Amino acid sequence: VGFIYSYFLRIPGVLALMVWGSILSAISLIAGIGYYAHTEVRAWENEDPKAHSDGEIQMLQILAYLVWGVGGVLVLLMCALRKRIQLAIGVVKEAAKSISAMPLLVAFPIFQCLGLLLFLLIWLVYSIHLASLGTLVPATIEMNDIAVTYRSFEYDEITYRAGWYFLFMFLWTSEFIMAMGEIIIAMSVAKWFFSRDKSEI
């Protein structure tokens, strides 16, 4: 499905139609909501007998103006950022071409997830061993005049700090694996983009 979608994006005009169509549709939807609120205001004013108070009518009219104001700001932003939007469209087109030229990039995140899973399994084994280093201490509490005895683990300072270190190690290593995947894909696409003979990639 991803290859079909990337090929579909490479068809001239399709991506631009999708992007600009989405932007204009969103602006049109906002303008339509404002128009609907404005027509409701006129309908409420002409009710006989009136079912809505003057305050409700005024609030709905203010809401219509606010929605139209948001739509106007979006139109101005679209005009100001039109070159950036065109640049983004070009970047997406090149990305689609690179995926088509290097289809194995799609499978790379699978190996990345397998590496993360392998690390997680090893980390869990060591974490369980670390958690078992505590001393089992019995304690008693009273609940509704009934003595309840339970047991809990108590850890010394070294084990306590080792637990925090294990948590840091998990976060750092998992982010390192994710970052390695991102930089490998980025370097692959950059090498493909700047290669004169792309058949060698």
N, C-alpha and C positions, 0 to 999 in steps of 0.2 A: 504494500500500500504506500509506503514511504517513497519508493522509487517511482511509482506512478504519479504521486503528488509532486515530486521534484521535477519529473518530466513535464507535468502539466504546467508548472510555474515557468518553465522555459519557453512556452509558447508566447510569441510576441503579443503584448497587450493584455494578456490574462492577469498577470500580477498587478499591473497598474489599475486595471478595472476592479480587481478585488480590493486593493488598498483605497483608491479614491472613492470607489462605490461605498465602502464601509464608512469612510469619513463623512461623505455627503449624506448617507442614510442616517447616521447618528445626528447630524445637524438638522436634517429634515424632521426626524422624530422629535427632537426638542422643540423645533418651531411648531410642529403639529400639536404637541402638548400645550404650548402656550396659546395657540389658536383655539383649542378645545376649551381651555379655561376661560378665555375671553368670551366665547359664544355662550358658555354656561352663565357667565356674569350677566349677559344681556337677557338670557332666558329667566334668570332669577329676578331681574329688575321688572320684567313684564308679567310676573306671576300675579294672578288674581284669584283668590286671596294670596298674600305673600306667605310662603313657607320658610323663607330664610330671612334672617335679620340683616339690617344694614351693615353691621360689623362683619358678618360672614361674606356678604357681597364684596365689601371693600377688601377683605383679606384675600379673596379669590382673585380679584383684579390685580392686587399687588403681586400675587404669586404668578399670574400670567406675565406681568411686566418683568419679573425676575427671571422667569424661564426664557423669555425673549432676550433678555440681557445676556444670559449665559450662552445662548445660541449665537448672538452677535460677537461675543468674545471668542468663541470657537471659530467663527468665520475669519476673524482677524488673525487668529493664531494660524489657521490653515494657510492664509495668504502669506504670512510672514515666514512660515516654515516650509513653504512649498519646495524649495531647493533641497532642504534636508530630507523631506519625504521622498523626493525623486532619488536622492543619493541612497537612502535606505532601500528603496525598491531595487536599485542596481546591485547593492550588496547582497540582497536576498537572491537575485538572479544568479550571481556568481557562486553563491553558496549552493544553490541547486545544481549548477554545473559541476561543482567540485564533488558533490555526493554522487552524481552520475559517473564521474570519471574514477572515483575511488570508492566503490561500493562497500569495501571492507570496513570503512569508517563507521557504518551503521552497526556492525557487529562488535566494534571495540568496546562500547559501554557494557556489553555482556561480560567480557573478560575482566573489566574493571570491577563490576559487581561481584564476580567470583573471587577476585583478590580481596575485596573488602569483607566478604563472607568468611574467607579463610582466616584473615586477621581476627575477625570477631570470634570465631571458634577458639582460636588460641588464647585470645584475651579472656574469654569466659572461663577457660580451664584455670588459668592463673588467678583470676579474680575469685573463683570458688575456693581455691587453695588458700588465698589470702584471707577470705572470710572465715575459713575454718581455724585460723590461728587464734581466735578469741577464746577467752575462758568462760565456760558455761557456769553462770552464777544463779542460784535459786533466789527468788524473792517472793514476798507475800503482800497482797493488797486486800482491803476489805471492800466488798460491794454488797450493799443492803444487809449489813451485819453478817456477811458470809465471808470467810477468809478464803481467798483464791491464791493458790500457789502457781507461779509460772517461772520459767527459766529464760534468761537472756544472756547474750554474749557481751563480754566486756573486753576492750582492746587496750593495749598499751599505746604509748605515744608513737612509737616507731610504726606499728601496724596501722594506726590511725592516719599518719602522714603518708604511708605507702598506699592507702586507699585513695587519697586525693591525687597522688602521683599516677595511679592507674587510671583514674578518671581523665586526667590531663592527657595521658598517653593515648587513651582511646580517642579523644576529640582531635588531638593533633594528628595522629596517624590516619584516621578516617578522612580528615580534610586534606592531608597530603596525597592520599590515593586519589581523591576526587580532583585535586588540582593537577596531578600528573596526567590524568585523562584529558583535562581541558587543554593543557599546554601541548600534549601530543597531537590532539586533533587540530589545534590552532596552527602548530608548526607544519603539519601535513598540508593543510589548506593553503598556508602562506607559500610553501615550496611549490605547490601546484600552480598557484596564481602567478608567481614570478618566473616560472619556467618557460623558456621560449618553445621548447619541444615538449609539449604536454603528453605525448605518447610514451615518454620514458617514465612517467610517474605510475 
